[in-house]
Amino acid sequence: MFRIKGRVPRKALAWGLPTAWGAMAITYKLACPLAREDSLGARVVTSAVFFAVGTGLIMHVRQALLRELRQVRKVAGAAQSALLRPLPARIDGLNVAAAQLSADRSACVGGDLYEVIATEHGVRAVMGDVRGHGIAAIGTVAAVLGSFREAVHDEPDLGRVLGRLERALARHLRERVRDDPVSEDFVTVLLLEIGRDGEITTLNCGHPWPYLLSGTTVEPLARADPLAPLGLFPLPTELPALRCGTLEPGDSLVLYTDGVEDARDDRGRFFSLQAALIGAVRHQPITPQTILRTLFTAVLRHTRGRQADDIALLVLRNDRTQVQCSAPAGARGTARPTTTNPQPTNHL
């Protein structure tokens, strides 16, 4: 009841003011003797009255549209905040930091997605990029993230997780086609699994490969050709995950969307992410939070704050330690990872 009562005065005001302006103009034209005179002065006054009425109507409509747009953007921003929920600072021994920057600054809504979840199969992460950005991309982000958050716990195989994402996206796109027959959405997706021993397993559908930071070395995690983005072509029947080595204690992975490397300066030069990372690892201590701050600062300086695409960054650092397992006399001890519990660090 309170909601209904609150809306009535607002709607009455929205329709009442234009009606009042129109009534004023008609009354002037019919009732005012000056409006019926043909002299130049009378015509100037009549024109001024109608100009004022027209300007008032235009300003009123403009303000109403701006209020509606601000409300829509506020709701969309809240929806994306719920979808891209803040990640914990530590997940199963991994130090984590993530942030995104939308190209649509006024809407604060982007088409990038990321998530990191600890499961019995290992720590699993997803980084994705929906075609386009803005409010229209939220539904696609919700479909992919919702499916990922369920599938990572249910499916022991990373390929089956990707299959679940493909089916969820296909259902969403079929619903979109009913409302918008010309829409052609697709999503680039990188799935990543880090085992308890640090072994990295990935599946890549059209997404940039992350960078592996080991000491002062910065190299792409893999150079294999990725699969096609989800939504363009059906996935192959067999989806063997790619083993990409081991994330040793102290090493970091930097996942990103292509908006980072596609960022250009005033001369059209692309931003060099690898060069920025090489500069970042020279400064100690190296933490995911400092890497994020360094990269975002460098991108915004490079583009002067006018990047054309959404940007998302996710940094995972292995803060697990190696301890020696007890072994019988004469036997050689083996190292296994264990998780320490330092004080969590804050996000960017």
Phi and psi in degrees as GROMACS dihedral restraints (atoms count N, CA, C in turn):
[ dihedral_restraints ]
;  ai    aj    ak    al  type     phi  dphi    fc
    3     4     5     6     1   -63.6    20    10
    4     5     6     7     1   -36.1    20    10
    6     7     8     9     1   -66.4    20    10
    7     8     9    10     1   -40.9    20    10
    9    10    11    12     1   -66.5    20    10
   10    11    12    13     1   -44.0    20    10
   12    13    14    15     1   -65.0    20    10
   13    14    15    16     1   -34.7    20    10
   15    16    17    18     1   -70.0    20    10
   16    17    18    19     1   -27.5    20    10
   18    19    20    21     1   -81.0    20    10
   19    20    21    22     1   -27.8    20    10
   21    22    23    24     1   -62.1    20    10
   22    23    24    25     1   -49.8    20    10
   24    25    26    27     1   -61.7    20    10
   25    26    27    28     1   -36.6    20    10
   27    28    29    30     1   -65.4    20    10
   28    29    30    31     1   -43.2    20    10
   30    31    32    33     1   -67.5    20    10
   31    32    33    34     1   -39.8    20    10
   33    34    35    36     1   -62.4    20    10
   34    35    36    37     1   -38.6    20    10
   36    37    38    39     1   -68.0    20    10
   37    38    39    40     1   -39.0    20    10
   39    40    41    42     1   -63.2    20    10
   40    41    42    43     1   -39.6    20    10
   42    43    44    45     1   -88.6    20    10
   43    44    45    46     1   -27.0    20    10
   45    46    47    48     1   -70.7    20    10
   46    47    48    49     1   -41.1    20    10
   48    49    50    51     1   -64.6    20    10
   49    50    51    52     1   -48.5    20    10
   51    52    53    54     1   -59.9    20    10
   52    53    54    55     1   -37.4    20    10
   54    55    56    57     1   -63.0    20    10
   55    56    57    58     1   -41.5    20    10
   57    58    59    60     1   -65.1    20    10
   58    59    60    61     1   -41.7    20    10
   60    61    62    63     1   -62.1    20    10
   61    62    63    64     1   -44.2    20    10
   63    64    65    66     1   -64.9    20    10
   64    65    66    67     1   -41.6    20    10
   66    67    68    69     1   -63.3    20    10
   67    68    69    70     1   -37.4    20    10
   69    70    71    72     1   -63.3    20    10
   70    71    72    73     1   -42.8    20    10
   72    73    74    75     1   -65.9    20    10
   73    74    75    76     1   -42.8    20    10
   75    76    77    78     1   -66.0    20    10
   76    77    78    79     1   -41.7    20    10
   78    79    80    81     1   -61.4    20    10
   79    80    81    82     1   -42.9    20    10
   81    82    83    84     1   -61.2    20    10
   82    83    84    85     1   -43.7    20    10
   84    85    86    87     1   -66.9    20    10
   85    86    87    88     1   -36.8    20    10
   87    88    89    90     1   -89.8    20    10
   88    89    90    91     1   -34.2    20    10
   90    91    92    93     1  -102.8    20    10
   91    92    93    94     1   -24.1    20    10
   93    94    95    96     1   -85.4    20    10
   94    95    96    97     1   124.2    20    10
   96    97    98    99     1   -60.8    20    10
   97    98    99   100     1   -33.0    20    10
   99   100   101   102     1   -61.5    20    10
  100   101   102   103     1   -32.2    20    10
  102   103   104   105     1   -69.5    20    10
  103   104   105   106     1   -19.8    20    10
  105   106   107   108     1   -96.1    20    10
  106   107   108   109     1    -2.1    20    10
  108   109   110   111     1   -82.3    20    10
  109   110   111   112     1   153.9    20    10
  111   112   113   114     1  -104.3    20    10
  112   113   114   115     1     4.7    20    10
  114   115   116   117     1   -70.1    20    10
  115   116   117   118     1   160.8    20    10
  117   118   119   120     1   -63.1    20    10
  118   119   120   121     1   -41.6    20    10
  120   121   122   123     1   -62.2    20    10
  121   122   123   124     1   -41.0    20    10
  123   124   125   126     1   -65.3    20    10
  124   125   126   127     1   -39.1    20    10
  126   127   128   129     1   -66.1    20    10
  127   128   129   130     1   -37.5    20    10
  129   130   131   132     1   -64.5    20    10
  130   131   132   133     1   -43.0    20    10
  132   133   134   135     1   -64.8    20    10
  133   134   135   136     1   -44.5    20    10
  135   136   137   138     1   -62.1    20    10
  136   137   138   139     1   -42.6    20    10
  138   139   140   141     1   -63.3    20    10
  139   140   141   142     1   -40.0    20    10
  141   142   143   144     1   -63.6    20    10
  142   143   144   145     1   -39.8    20    10
  144   145   146   147     1   -63.6    20    10
  145   146   147   148     1   -48.1    20    10
  147   148   149   150     1   -69.0    20    10
  148   149   150   151     1   -31.6    20    10
  150   151   152   153     1   -65.2    20    10
  151   152   153   154     1   -41.8    20    10
  153   154   155   156     1   -64.1    20    10
  154   155   156   157     1   -42.3    20    10
  156   157   158   159     1   -63.6    20    10
  157   158   159   160     1   -45.1    20    10
  159   160   161   162     1   -63.9    20    10
  160   161   162   163     1   -41.2    20    10
  162   163   164   165     1   -63.3    20    10
  163   164   165   166     1   -41.3    20    10
  165   166   167   168     1   -61.9    20    10
  166   167   168   169     1   -43.3    20    10
  168   169   170   171     1   -62.5    20    10
  169   170   171   172     1   -45.1    20    10
  171   172   173   174     1   -62.0    20    10
  172   173   174   175     1   -44.2    20    10
  174   175   176   177     1   -64.3    20    10
  175   176   177   178     1   -38.8    20    10
  177   178   179   180     1   -65.1    20    10
  178   179   180   181     1   -45.9    20    10
  180   181   182   183     1   -62.8    20    10
  181   182   183   184     1   -40.8    20    10
  183   184   185   186     1   -61.7    20    10
  184   185   186   187     1   -45.9    20    10
  186   187   188   189     1   -62.9    20    10
  187   188   189   190     1   -39.2    20    10
  189   190   191   192     1   -64.4    20    10
  190   191   192   193     1   -41.9    20    10
  192   193   194   195     1   -65.9    20    10
  193   194   195   196     1   -39.4    20    10
  195   196   197   198     1   -65.3    20    10
  196   197   198   199     1   -39.0    20    10
  198   199   200   201     1   -63.2    20    10
  199   200   201   202     1   -42.7    20    10
  201   202   203   204     1   -64.3    20    10
  202   203   204   205     1   -40.9    20    10
  204   205   206   207     1   -65.9    20    10
  205   206   207   208     1   -41.3    20    10
  207   208   209   210     1   -63.7    20    10
  208   209   210   211     1   -37.7    20    10
  210   211   212   213     1   -66.8    20    10
  211   212   213   214     1   -42.6    20    10
  213   214   215   216     1   -62.9    20    10
  214   215   216   217     1   -43.3    20    10
  216   217   218   219     1   -65.9    20    10
  217   218   219   220     1   -36.1    20    10
  219   220   221   222     1   -65.0    20    10
  220   221   222   223     1   -43.5    20    10
  222   223   224   225     1   -65.2    20    10
  223   224   225   226     1   -42.5    20    10
  225   226   227   228     1   -63.9    20    10
  226   227   228   229     1   -40.7    20    10
  228   229   230   231     1   -63.4    20    10
  229   230   231   232     1   -39.8    20    10
  231   232   233   234     1   -65.7    20    10
  232   233   234   235     1   -38.0    20    10
  234   235   236   237     1   -64.6    20    10
  235   236   237   238     1   -42.7    20    10
  237   238   239   240     1   -68.8    20    10
  238   239   240   241     1   -34.7    20    10
  240   241   242   243     1   -62.5    20    10
  241   242   243   244     1   -35.1    20    10
  243   244   245   246     1   -71.8    20    10
  244   245   246   247     1   -34.4    20    10
  246   247   248   249     1   -73.8    20    10
  247   248   249   250     1   -53.0    20    10
  249   250   251   252     1   -90.8    20    10
  250   251   252   253     1    68.1    20    10
  252   253   254   255     1   -66.3    20    10
  253   254   255   256     1   150.9    20    10
  255   256   257   258     1   -59.3    20    10
  256   257   258   259     1   135.7    20    10
  258   259   260   261     1   -84.7    20    10
  259   260   261   262     1   147.5    20    10
  261   262   263   264     1   -61.2    20    10
  262   263   264   265     1   150.7    20    10
  264   265   266   267     1   -67.3    20    10
  265   266   267   268     1   -26.5    20    10
  267   268   269   270     1  -136.5    20    10
  268   269   270   271     1   135.3    20    10
  270   271   272   273     1  -133.9    20    10
  271   272   273   274     1   107.2    20    10
  273   274   275   276     1    50.6    20    10
  274   275   276   277     1    49.0    20    10
  276   277   278   279     1    85.2    20    10
  277   278   279   280     1    -2.1    20    10
  279   280   281   282     1  -102.2    20    10
  280   281   282   283     1   132.5    20    10
  282   283   284   285     1   -83.9    20    10
  283   284   285   286     1   129.3    20    10
  285   286   287   288     1  -126.8    20    10
  286   287   288   289     1   139.6    20    10
  288   289   290   291     1  -148.3    20    10
  289   290   291   292     1   139.7    20    10
  291   292   293   294     1  -150.7    20    10
  292   293   294   295     1   151.1    20    10
  294   295   296   297     1  -162.5    20    10
  295   296   297   298     1   158.1    20    10
  297   298   299   300     1  -138.3    20    10
  298   299   300   301     1   151.7    20    10
  300   301   302   303     1  -132.0    20    10
  301   302   303   304     1   119.5    20    10
  303   304   305   306     1   -82.7    20    10
  304   305   306   307     1   143.1    20    10
  306   307   308   309     1   -69.3    20    10
  307   308   309   310     1   -27.6    20    10
  309   310   311   312     1   -88.9    20    10
  310   311   312   313     1    82.7    20    10
  312   313   314   315     1   -58.7    20    10
  313   314   315   316     1   -39.5    20    10
  315   316   317   318     1   -67.7    20    10
  316   317   318   319     1   -29.9    20    10
  318   319   320   321     1   -92.0    20    10
  319   320   321   322     1   -20.4    20    10
  321   322   323   324     1    54.7    20    10
  322   323   324   325     1    34.4    20    10
  324   325   326   327     1  -127.3    20    10
  325   326   327   328     1   130.6    20    10
  327   328   329   330     1  -126.2    20    10
  328   329   330   331     1   173.6    20    10
  330   331   332   333     1  -105.5    20    10
  331   332   333   334     1    12.1    20    10
  333   334   335   336     1   -90.0    20    10
  334   335   336   337     1   152.8    20    10
  336   337   338   339     1  -142.5    20    10
  337   338   339   340     1   150.5    20    10
  339   340   341   342     1  -159.1    20    10
  340   341   342   343     1   155.9    20    10
  342   343   344   345     1  -164.4    20    10
  343   344   345   346     1   148.0    20    10
  345   346   347   348     1  -135.0    20    10
  346   347   348   349     1   127.3    20    10
  348   349   350   351     1  -137.4    20    10
  349   350   351   352     1   134.0    20    10
  351   352   353   354     1   -86.3    20    10
  352   353   354   355     1   126.8    20    10
  354   355   356   357     1  -129.3    20    10
  355   356   357   358     1   173.7    20    10
  357   358   359   360     1   -69.3    20    10
  358   359   360   361     1   -13.6    20    10
  360   361   362   363     1   -93.7    20    10
  361   362   363   364     1    -5.7    20    10
  363   364   365   366     1   127.0    20    10
  364   365   366   367     1   177.2    20    10
  366   367   368   369     1   -80.0    20    10
  367   368   369   370     1   123.8    20    10
  369   370   371   372     1  -116.4    20    10
  370   371   372   373     1   136.9    20    10
  372   373   374   375     1  -130.8    20    10
  373   374   375   376     1   152.8    20    10
  375   376   377   378     1  -133.5    20    10
  376   377   378   379     1   139.8    20    10
  378   379   380   381     1  -131.8    20    10
  379   380   381   382     1   129.7    20    10
  381   382   383   384     1  -142.6    20    10
  382   383   384   385     1   165.1    20    10
  384   385   386   387     1  -143.1    20    10
  385   386   387   388     1   112.7    20    10
  387   388   389   390     1   -80.4    20    10
  388   389   390   391     1   139.1    20    10
  390   391   392   393     1   -57.5    20    10
  391   392   393   394     1   126.9    20    10
  393   394   395   396     1    84.3    20    10
  394   395   396   397     1  -179.4    20    10
  396   397   398   399     1  -152.1    20    10
  397   398   399   400     1   176.8    20    10
  399   400   401   402     1    96.3    20    10
  400   401   402   403     1  -165.5    20    10
  402   403   404   405     1   -62.7    20    10
  403   404   405   406     1   -35.2    20    10
  405   406   407   408     1   -65.1    20    10
  406   407   408   409     1   -22.4    20    10
  408   409   410   411     1   -82.5    20    10
  409   410   411   412     1   -11.6    20    10
  411   412   413   414     1   -63.4    20    10
  412   413   414   415     1   -42.4    20    10
  414   415   416   417     1   -60.7    20    10
  415   416   417   418     1   -40.1    20    10
  417   418   419   420     1   -68.2    20    10
  418   419   420   421     1   -40.6    20    10
  420   421   422   423     1   -59.9    20    10
  421   422   423   424     1   -42.9    20    10
  423   424   425   426     1   -63.1    20    10
  424   425   426   427     1   -40.9    20    10
  426   427   428   429     1   -63.4    20    10
  427   428   429   430     1   -45.3    20    10
  429   430   431   432     1   -71.2    20    10
  430   431   432   433     1   -47.4    20    10
  432   433   434   435     1   -65.2    20    10
  433   434   435   436     1   -41.3    20    10
  435   436   437   438     1   -60.7    20    10
  436   437   438   439     1   -41.5    20    10
  438   439   440   441     1   -67.7    20    10
  439   440   441   442     1   -41.1    20    10
  441   442   443   444     1   -62.0    20    10
  442   443   444   445     1   -44.2    20    10
  444   445   446   447     1   -64.1    20    10
  445   446   447   448     1   -25.4    20    10
  447   448   449   450     1   -87.8    20    10
  448   449   450   451     1   -45.0    20    10
  450   451   452   453     1   -66.6    20    10
  451   452   453   454     1   -33.7    20    10
  453   454   455   456     1   -64.2    20    10
  454   455   456   457     1   -26.6    20    10
  456   457   458   459     1   -85.5    20    10
  457   458   459   460     1   -30.0    20    10
  459   460   461   462     1   -86.8    20    10
  460   461   462   463     1   -34.4    20    10
  462   463   464   465     1  -103.3    20    10
  463   464   465   466     1   120.6    20    10
  465   466   467   468     1   -73.0    20    10
  466   467   468   469     1   -23.0    20    10
  468   469   470   471     1  -101.6    20    10
  469   470   471   472     1   133.9    20    10
  471   472   473   474     1   -65.9    20    10
  472   473   474   475     1   -31.3    20    10
  474   475   476   477     1   -64.2    20    10
  475   476   477   478     1   -36.5    20    10
  477   478   479   480     1   -71.7    20    10
  478   479   480   481     1   -30.3    20    10
  480   481   482   483     1   -62.1    20    10
  481   482   483   484     1   -45.2    20    10
  483   484   485   486     1   -63.4    20    10
  484   485   486   487     1   -37.8    20    10
  486   487   488   489     1   -61.9    20    10
  487   488   489   490     1   -38.6    20    10
  489   490   491   492     1   -64.0    20    10
  490   491   492   493     1   -39.6    20    10
  492   493   494   495     1   -64.1    20    10
  493   494   495   496     1   -41.3    20    10
  495   496   497   498     1   -62.8    20    10
  496   497   498   499     1   -43.2    20    10
  498   499   500   501     1   -67.0    20    10
  499   500   501   502     1   -39.8    20    10
  501   502   503   504     1   -64.1    20    10
  502   503   504   505     1   -41.0    20    10
  504   505   506   507     1   -66.6    20    10
  505   506   507   508     1   -39.3    20    10
  507   508   509   510     1   -62.5    20    10
  508   509   510   511     1   -41.9    20    10
  510   511   512   513     1   -61.9    20    10
  511   512   513   514     1   -43.5    20    10
  513   514   515   516     1   -63.3    20    10
  514   515   516   517     1   -42.2    20    10
  516   517   518   519     1   -67.9    20    10
  517   518   519   520     1   -34.1    20    10
  519   520   521   522     1   -63.2    20    10
  520   521   522   523     1   -38.7    20    10
  522   523   524   525     1   -68.7    20    10
  523   524   525   526     1   -36.2    20    10
  525   526   527   528     1   -65.6    20    10
  526   527   528   529     1   -38.0    20    10
  528   529   530   531     1   -63.1    20    10
  529   530   531   532     1   -34.7    20    10
  531   532   533   534     1   -63.4    20    10
  532   533   534   535     1   -35.6    20    10
  534   535   536   537     1   -87.6    20    10
  535   536   537   538     1   -32.9    20    10
  537   538   539   540     1  -139.4    20    10
  538   539   540   541     1    90.2    20    10
  540   541   542   543     1   -61.4    20    10
  541   542   543   544     1   -21.7    20    10
  543   544   545   546     1   -94.6    20    10
  544   545   546   547     1     0.5    20    10
  546   547   548   549     1   -72.0    20    10
  547   548   549   550     1   137.4    20    10
  549   550   551   552     1  -135.2    20    10
  550   551   552   553     1    81.6    20    10
  552   553   554   555     1   -91.1    20    10
  553   554   555   556     1   147.5    20    10
  555   556   557   558     1  -148.0    20    10
  556   557   558   559     1   165.5    20    10
  558   559   560   561     1  -136.1    20    10
  559   560   561   562     1   129.4    20    10
  561   562   563   564     1   -85.5    20    10
  562   563   564   565     1   137.5    20    10
  564   565   566   567     1  -138.0    20    10
  565   566   567   568     1   133.8    20    10
  567   568   569   570     1  -119.1    20    10
  568   569   570   571     1   117.8    20    10
  570   571   572   573     1  -100.8    20    10
  571   572   573   574     1   137.6    20    10
  573   574   575   576     1  -141.1    20    10
  574   575   576   577     1   136.5    20    10
  576   577   578   579     1  -127.5    20    10
  577   578   579   580     1   131.0    20    10
  579   580   581   582     1  -116.7    20    10
  580   581   582   583     1   113.2    20    10
  582   583   584   585     1   -74.4    20    10
  583   584   585   586     1   175.9    20    10
  585   586   587   588     1   -65.7    20    10
  586   587   588   589     1   -26.5    20    10
  588   589   590   591     1   -88.8    20    10
  589   590   591   592     1     4.9    20    10
  591   592   593   594     1    87.9    20    10
  592   593   594   595     1    -0.3    20    10
  594   595   596   597     1   -65.1    20    10
  595   596   597   598     1   134.1    20    10
  597   598   599   600     1  -104.8    20    10
  598   599   600   601     1   128.3    20    10
  600   601   602   603     1  -125.7    20    10
  601   602   603   604     1   137.3    20    10
  603   604   605   606     1  -137.8    20    10
  604   605   606   607     1   158.4    20    10
  606   607   608   609     1  -136.6    20    10
  607   608   609   610     1   130.8    20    10
  609   610   611   612     1  -126.8    20    10
  610   611   612   613     1   123.5    20    10
  612   613   614   615     1  -115.0    20    10
  613   614   615   616     1    84.1    20    10
  615   616   617   618     1    72.4    20    10
  616   617   618   619     1    14.8    20    10
  618   619   620   621     1  -103.9    20    10
  619   620   621   622     1   152.4    20    10
  621   622   623   624     1   -62.8    20    10
  622   623   624   625     1   141.4    20    10
  624   625   626   627     1   -70.6    20    10
  625   626   627   628     1   140.7    20    10
  627   628   629   630     1   -70.7    20    10
  628   629   630   631     1   166.9    20    10
  630   631   632   633     1  -100.5    20    10
  631   632   633   634     1   139.9    20    10
  633   634   635   636     1  -102.1    20    10
  634   635   636   637     1   123.5    20    10
  636   637   638   639     1  -105.8    20    10
  637   638   639   640     1   112.8    20    10
  639   640   641   642     1  -127.8    20    10
  640   641   642   643     1   106.4    20    10
  642   643   644   645     1    64.8    20    10
  643   644   645   646     1  -122.6    20    10
  645   646   647   648     1  -103.4    20    10
  646   647   648   649     1    11.8    20    10
  648   649   650   651     1   -93.8    20    10
  649   650   651   652     1   132.1    20    10
  651   652   653   654     1  -125.8    20    10
  652   653   654   655     1   112.3    20    10
  654   655   656   657     1  -138.1    20    10
  655   656   657   658     1   150.7    20    10
  657   658   659   660     1   -59.2    20    10
  658   659   660   661     1   143.7    20    10
  660   661   662   663     1   -63.2    20    10
  661   662   663   664     1   -37.7    20    10
  663   664   665   666     1  -151.7    20    10
  664   665   666   667     1   163.6    20    10
  666   667   668   669     1  -125.6    20    10
  667   668   669   670     1    12.5    20    10
  669   670   671   672     1   -71.5    20    10
  670   671   672   673     1   153.4    20    10
  672   673   674   675     1   -70.8    20    10
  673   674   675   676     1   129.3    20    10
  675   676   677   678     1   -76.8    20    10
  676   677   678   679     1   166.4    20    10
  678   679   680   681     1   -73.0    20    10
  679   680   681   682     1   171.6    20    10
  681   682   683   684     1   -69.9    20    10
  682   683   684   685     1   151.8    20    10
  684   685   686   687     1   -57.9    20    10
  685   686   687   688     1   151.0    20    10
  687   688   689   690     1   -65.8    20    10
  688   689   690   691     1   136.2    20    10
  690   691   692   693     1   102.0    20    10
  691   692   693   694     1   -15.1    20    10
  693   694   695   696     1   -91.1    20    10
  694   695   696   697     1   -49.7    20    10
  696   697   698   699     1  -137.0    20    10
  697   698   699   700     1   154.7    20    10
  699   700   701   702     1   -63.6    20    10
  700   701   702   703     1   147.7    20    10
  702   703   704   705     1   -70.2    20    10
  703   704   705   706     1   152.2    20    10
  705   706   707   708     1   -61.6    20    10
  706   707   708   709     1   158.3    20    10
  708   709   710   711     1   -63.6    20    10
  709   710   711   712     1   -44.6    20    10
  711   712   713   714     1   -98.0    20    10
  712   713   714   715     1   131.4    20    10
  714   715   716   717     1  -127.1    20    10
  715   716   717   718     1    73.8    20    10
  717   718   719   720     1   -72.1    20    10
  718   719   720   721     1   126.8    20    10
  720   721   722   723     1   -72.1    20    10
  721   722   723   724     1   149.5    20    10
  723   724   725   726     1   -93.9    20    10
  724   725   726   727     1   126.0    20    10
  726   727   728   729     1   -87.6    20    10
  727   728   729   730     1   125.0    20    10
  729   730   731   732     1  -117.2    20    10
  730   731   732   733     1    28.9    20    10
  732   733   734   735     1    93.0    20    10
  733   734   735   736     1  -153.9    20    10
  735   736   737   738     1  -129.2    20    10
  736   737   738   739     1   138.8    20    10
  738   739   740   741     1   -90.3    20    10
  739   740   741   742     1    97.4    20    10
  741   742   743   744     1   -72.6    20    10
  742   743   744   745     1   157.4    20    10
  744   745   746   747     1   -54.8    20    10
  745   746   747   748     1   130.0    20    10
  747   748   749   750     1    94.6    20    10
  748   749   750   751     1   -15.4    20    10
  750   751   752   753     1   -81.9    20    10
  751   752   753   754     1   157.7    20    10
  753   754   755   756     1  -133.1    20    10
  754   755   756   757     1   151.5    20    10
  756   757   758   759     1  -116.1    20    10
  757   758   759   760     1   134.2    20    10
  759   760   761   762     1  -115.2    20    10
  760   761   762   763     1   108.0    20    10
  762   763   764   765     1   -96.5    20    10
  763   764   765   766     1   145.2    20    10
  765   766   767   768     1  -155.3    20    10
  766   767   768   769     1   163.9    20    10
  768   769   770   771     1  -100.1    20    10
  769   770   771   772     1   161.8    20    10
  771   772   773   774     1   -68.9    20    10
  772   773   774   775     1    -9.2    20    10
  774   775   776   777     1   -61.7    20    10
  775   776   777   778     1   -23.1    20    10
  777   778   779   780     1   -70.3    20    10
  778   779   780   781     1   -55.1    20    10
  780   781   782   783     1   -77.1    20    10
  781   782   783   784     1   -14.7    20    10
  783   784   785   786     1   -88.4    20    10
  784   785   786   787     1    -5.9    20    10
  786   787   788   789     1   -65.0    20    10
  787   788   789   790     1   134.5    20    10
  789   790   791   792     1  -122.5    20    10
  790   791   792   793     1   154.4    20    10
  792   793   794   795     1   -92.9    20    10
  793   794   795   796     1  -170.4    20    10
  795   796   797   798     1   -64.0    20    10
  796   797   798   799     1   -23.2    20    10
  798   799   800   801     1   -93.8    20    10
  799   800   801   802     1     3.1    20    10
  801   802   803   804     1    85.1    20    10
  802   803   804   805     1     9.2    20    10
  804   805   806   807     1   -81.6    20    10
  805   806   807   808     1   136.5    20    10
  807   808   809   810     1   -75.5    20    10
  808   809   810   811     1   152.6    20    10
  810   811   812   813     1   -77.1    20    10
  811   812   813   814     1   133.2    20    10
  813   814   815   816     1   -95.4    20    10
  814   815   816   817     1   100.7    20    10
  816   817   818   819     1   -67.3    20    10
  817   818   819   820     1   -41.3    20    10
  819   820   821   822     1   -62.7    20    10
  820   821   822   823     1   -41.1    20    10
  822   823   824   825     1   -64.4    20    10
  823   824   825   826     1   -39.3    20    10
  825   826   827   828     1   -65.2    20    10
  826   827   828   829     1   -37.3    20    10
  828   829   830   831     1   -69.3    20    10
  829   830   831   832     1   -38.2    20    10
  831   832   833   834     1   -60.7    20    10
  832   833   834   835     1   -39.4    20    10
  834   835   836   837     1   -68.1    20    10
  835   836   837   838     1   -33.7    20    10
  837   838   839   840     1   -70.9    20    10
  838   839   840   841     1   -37.2    20    10
  840   841   842   843     1   -76.2    20    10
  841   842   843   844     1    -8.0    20    10
  843   844   845   846     1   -76.2    20    10
  844   845   846   847     1   -17.9    20    10
  846   847   848   849     1   -99.0    20    10
  847   848   849   850     1   136.3    20    10
  849   850   851   852     1  -113.0    20    10
  850   851   852   853     1   149.3    20    10
  852   853   854   855     1   -78.3    20    10
  853   854   855   856     1   153.1    20    10
  855   856   857   858     1   -94.8    20    10
  856   857   858   859     1   115.0    20    10
  858   859   860   861     1  -128.2    20    10
  859   860   861   862     1   157.0    20    10
  861   862   863   864     1   -56.1    20    10
  862   863   864   865     1   -36.3    20    10
  864   865   866   867     1   -67.2    20    10
  865   866   867   868     1   -41.1    20    10
  867   868   869   870     1   -69.9    20    10
  868   869   870   871     1   -34.5    20    10
  870   871   872   873     1   -62.5    20    10
  871   872   873   874     1   -44.8    20    10
  873   874   875   876     1   -60.3    20    10
  874   875   876   877     1   -48.8    20    10
  876   877   878   879     1   -60.8    20    10
  877   878   879   880     1   -41.7    20    10
  879   880   881   882     1   -63.6    20    10
  880   881   882   883     1   -44.6    20    10
  882   883   884   885     1   -68.7    20    10
  883   884   885   886     1   -45.6    20    10
  885   886   887   888     1   -63.7    20    10
  886   887   888   889     1   -39.2    20    10
  888   889   890   891     1   -62.5    20    10
  889   890   891   892     1   -42.6    20    10
  891   892   893   894     1   -66.5    20    10
  892   893   894   895     1   -41.0    20    10
  894   895   896   897     1   -65.5    20    10
  895   896   897   898     1   -46.1    20    10
  897   898   899   900     1   -65.2    20    10
  898   899   900   901     1   -34.9    20    10
  900   901   902   903     1   -69.1    20    10
  901   902   903   904     1   -37.4    20    10
  903   904   905   906     1   -67.3    20    10
  904   905   906   907     1   -40.9    20    10
  906   907   908   909     1   -95.9    20    10
  907   908   909   910     1    -4.1    20    10
  909   910   911   912     1    57.3    20    10
  910   911   912   913     1    33.8    20    10
  912   913   914   915     1    74.7    20    10
  913   914   915   916     1    17.4    20    10
  915   916   917   918     1  -123.1    20    10
  916   917   918   919     1    48.8    20    10
  918   919   920   921     1   -68.4    20    10
  919   920   921   922     1   146.8    20    10
  921   922   923   924     1   -91.9    20    10
  922   923   924   925     1   -10.7    20    10
  924   925   926   927     1  -135.6    20    10
  925   926   927   928     1   161.0    20    10
  927   928   929   930     1   -65.1    20    10
  928   929   930   931     1   151.9    20    10
  930   931   932   933     1  -130.1    20    10
  931   932   933   934     1   131.5    20    10
  933   934   935   936     1  -136.3    20    10
  934   935   936   937     1   140.5    20    10
  936   937   938   939     1  -133.4    20    10
  937   938   939   940     1   139.7    20    10
  939   940   941   942     1  -137.7    20    10
  940   941   942   943     1   124.2    20    10
  942   943   944   945     1  -118.5    20    10
  943   944   945   946     1   128.9    20    10
  945   946   947   948     1  -121.4    20    10
  946   947   948   949     1   122.1    20    10
  948   949   950   951     1  -118.1    20    10
  949   950   951   952     1   131.4    20    10
  951   952   953   954     1   -81.1    20    10
  952   953   954   955     1   106.0    20    10
  954   955   956   957     1  -104.4    20    10
  955   956   957   958     1    15.1    20    10
  957   958   959   960     1   -70.8    20    10
  958   959   960   961     1   153.2    20    10
  960   961   962   963     1  -112.6    20    10
  961   962   963   964     1   157.2    20    10
  963   964   965   966     1   -98.3    20    10
  964   965   966   967     1   127.7    20    10
  966   967   968   969     1  -123.3    20    10
  967   968   969   970     1   154.5    20    10
  969   970   971   972     1   -87.6    20    10
  970   971   972   973     1   128.4    20    10
  972   973   974   975     1   -76.3    20    10
  973   974   975   976     1   146.3    20    10
  975   976   977   978     1   -67.7    20    10
  976   977   978   979     1   141.5    20    10
  978   979   980   981     1  -140.0    20    10
  979   980   981   982     1   155.4    20    10
  981   982   983   984     1   -60.5    20    10
  982   983   984   985     1   158.3    20    10
  984   985   986   987     1   -58.2    20    10
  985   986   987   988     1   135.2    20    10
  987   988   989   990     1    87.0    20    10
  988   989   990   991     1   -15.3    20    10
  990   991   992   993     1   -90.9    20    10
  991   992   993   994     1   154.6    20    10
  993   994   995   996     1   -90.9    20    10
  994   995   996   997     1   127.3    20    10
  996   997   998   999     1   -69.2    20    10
  997   998   999  1000     1   148.6    20    10
  999  1000  1001  1002     1  -113.3    20    10
 1000  1001  1002  1003     1   146.9    20    10
 1002  1003  1004  1005     1   -90.7    20    10
 1003  1004  1005  1006     1   141.0    20    10
 1005  1006  1007  1008     1  -139.1    20    10
 1006  1007  1008  1009     1   149.9    20    10
 1008  1009  1010  1011     1   -76.2    20    10
 1009  1010  1011  1012     1   145.0    20    10
 1011  1012  1013  1014     1  -136.4    20    10
 1012  1013  1014  1015     1   161.5    20    10
 1014  1015  1016  1017     1  -104.5    20    10
 1015  1016  1017  1018     1   126.1    20    10
 1017  1018  1019  1020     1   -90.5    20    10
 1018  1019  1020  1021     1   168.3    20    10
 1020  1021  1022  1023     1  -130.6    20    10
 1021  1022  1023  1024     1    66.7    20    10
 1023  1024  1025  1026     1   -71.4    20    10
 1024  1025  1026  1027     1   172.1    20    10
 1026  1027  1028  1029     1   -64.3    20    10
 1027  1028  1029  1030     1   132.7    20    10
 1029  1030  1031  1032     1   -64.8    20    10
 1030  1031  1032  1033     1   147.7    20    10
 1032  1033  1034  1035     1   -98.6    20    10
 1033  1034  1035  1036     1   156.0    20    10
 1035  1036  1037  1038     1   -80.3    20    10
 1036  1037  1038  1039     1   156.0    20    10
 1038  1039  1040  1041     1   -74.6    20    10
 1039  1040  1041  1042     1   167.6    20    10
